[in-house]
Amino acid sequence: MQTPSIIVKDLVVKTQEQTVLDGISFSLSPNQHLAILGNAESGKTTFAKAIAGKIHFSGNIFIDFENVTETHTRIAFVEQRYSFKNLSGTSEFYYQQRFNSFDSTNAATVFQELMKTVASSKQINNVNSVLEDLGIFHLINSPLIQLSSGEHKRFQLAKALLNQPQLLLLDNPYTGLDISARKNLNKMLEGISQKGTQIILIPGTFPIPDFITHIAFLKNKKLSFFGEKENFQTENFIQSEEIKIFYNTELLPESTEDFQFETIVEMKNVHLNYGENIILKNLSWQIESGEKWLLKGRNGAGKSSLLSLITGDHPQAYSNEIYLFGKRRGTGESIWDIKQKTGYISPELHAYFDKNITCFNAIASGYFDTIGLFKKLSATQHNNILQWLDFLQLSHVSKKSLHSISFGLQRMILLVRALVKNPSLLVLDEPCQGLDEEQSAQFVSLIDHVCTNSDKTLIYVSHEENNIPACIEKVLQLEKGQHKIYSLKQQTGLAVA
């Protein structure tokens, strides 16, 4: 019998408030690869972090690192988001900094950051090869701060793969990747698994890749299933959850804020570039009040940059002819006038949001469009937040810090932040990232209800067809600086990049 390469016995993980994992035991042989499944709040990320040695735990985790050479690291852990500091290593970055070409020069480039990983300059060819395999070699000299969410994910993977780890742990590696990138990633992971790297991943809502041999399903802080993939029946575990959340839309909180505009967005021959890199070229786009749009395109196509022109975060808005809520940018309106009428969520905003703020205050900051809460709420605003928390069954996390709850619940809190002031325009950039299938379905249904039963205007971004609200009417598709606009009224299906 082959000696297991990983043995976990009586693993227990506790926070100050609760037990997250309790009595986890299993073993994996060297040629076995594991997918960790479970609904939101089941402890999947905590499980992976414990195996990677990133958090404190009790119990025993033994990993047999036989045949480790100087050119192979032992463990690489790819988190949902990579944090980095400026070139002097003194501070973190802020959200709008990625759109300011002057400020972004204080960030390391993809090449500079990856060279910190390799042992010597002789391995430069390895850097080039990995970037080519991941489809981001063209970004080798780009500042990290300017990468899109999907490009950032592929950068993280490149950093992890460069030193050929013996054990590779991946927390939601497919999140934010377009269809092509996910296929390429699976092909790459299958290749390194065949070369001896053992893989443990959290696939999230995406299909389990073929190279996975075993499944661990977490439920009620314990392993409710561990075994070969062929013996796992998803429906026996997912559908057997005792607690299911349903939103009664008749109890949807109301807001006194209301803005009426005939035209929400009008762009005329917009051009956007970073140096010699052209992001948008001669883009003309008009959004009338009440319209529901899908913005689509591959990773790096310019979706987030385009949205930043609308949300008031991009300085190049002033050098283009752009009208928001009936006023041209640069004619006296402030960024706060724009943000007051807009509810916004994106992976980038989530990444740079203050994680030490309480969940209640994170939602409250949506009234003032700030990262923290610096103004006093009115009694009406305070009560409205309580109603939203109660409506979405999130009251139990109200006083908790944002960083202390799961990634999925963090995203739900920031989604409420976008909705709480009842904005005229909702800009939802990959809003379901980090949510499980049930949360995603419920949220999409909620957005559909909100937008269908009001004059609210919607711009929605998603790489997942099943996470697109039915109310979507029109599509703006970006591809290599070009664009295409079409209606969905005559179409029966929707292909998503």
ABEGO torsion letter per residue (X at the ends): XBBBABBBBGBBBBBAABBABBGBBBBBBAABBBBBBEBBGAGAAAAAAAAAGABBBBEBBBBBBBGBBAABBABBBBBABBBBBBAAGABBBBAAAAABAAAAAABBBAAAAAAAABABAAAAAAAAAAAAAAGAAAAAABBAAABBAAAAAAAAAAAAAAAGBABBBBBGAABGBBAAAAAAAAAAAAAAAAAGBBBBBBAEABBBBAABABBBBBBGGBBABBEBAAABBAAAAAAABABBBBBBAAABBBBABBBBBABABBBBGBBBBBEABBABBGBBBBBBBGBBBBBBEBBGAGAAAAAAAAAGABAAAAABBBBBGGBBBGAGBBAAAAAAABBBBBAAAAAABBAABBAAAAAAAAAAGBABBABBBBAAAAAAAAAAAAAAGAAAAAABBAAABBAAAAAAAAAAAAAAAGBABBBBBGAABGBBAAAAAAAAAAAAAAAAABABBBBBBBABAAABBAABABBBBBBGGBBBBBBAAABABBBBX
